[in-house]
């Protein structure tokens, strides 16, 4: 059986995975805080039929060897944590991070999730929560009689409100941000959440605007960092690569047919 059949098949499988990745990026082009993913590939093992440096005569050696590859495989999916565009919302519970860092939330199993999605809500108990009801950590609890439109979050994370009947703002909480040595190593959970892994390292807490942390921008949301134009170009390249690999399979099949039909 011709080696090219399996080599080209691995190329088709790789490009199918590439299209899957691009499709996920495009489907999340309007997802708040989404970070695009890039598929990285690596070549497979090589069959060596002649080793470079093999003696050819008593005085000479072969300058180059003979190796043939066996195709391609997916090496990694690299998440790109570049800054997304900031969009004004005028909603008092919306926050965006400009720079490095994540918000922390408490998951139902007692562990922590991390997100760049700052589209927070205020629940019946006055706590800031995510769209799925996960509490923001450290907890931000608003007084019962606070004036909603007075809610303010400074760039360094201080949360202040005005109490009904009073003109003086009161600080009711302090946001913290969390960063990682290797944010690309975080494990995606869905729901705009990430979880710590052995590759990401432990979360490093800090106050917004200090110690390398980003600033909090109130009444803004960070949009997806997916570029539709770039993803469409990548899709065209992946489609053409898929077609070329399928053409290689067809050509190999034709060659096998010719060999099969040879007559003495």
Beta strands, then each sheet from edge to edge (+ up, - down):
strand 1: 37-43
strand 2: 46-50
strand 3: 66-69
strand 4: 72-79
strand 5: 86-88
strand 6: 95-98
strand 7: 103-106
strand 8: 112-115
strand 9: 121-122
strand 10: 128-129
strand 11: 135-137
strand 12: 152-153
strand 13: 158-162
strand 14: 169-174
strand 15: 177-179
strand 16: 187-190
strand 17: 193-195
strand 18: 204-206
strand 19: 215-218
strand 20: 220-222
sheet 1: 1+ 4-
sheet 2: 2+ 3-
sheet 3: 5+ 20-
sheet 4: 6+ 19-
sheet 5: 8+ 7- 11+
sheet 6: 9+ 10-
sheet 7: 12+ 13- 14+
sheet 8: 15+ 18-
sheet 9: 16+ 17-
end
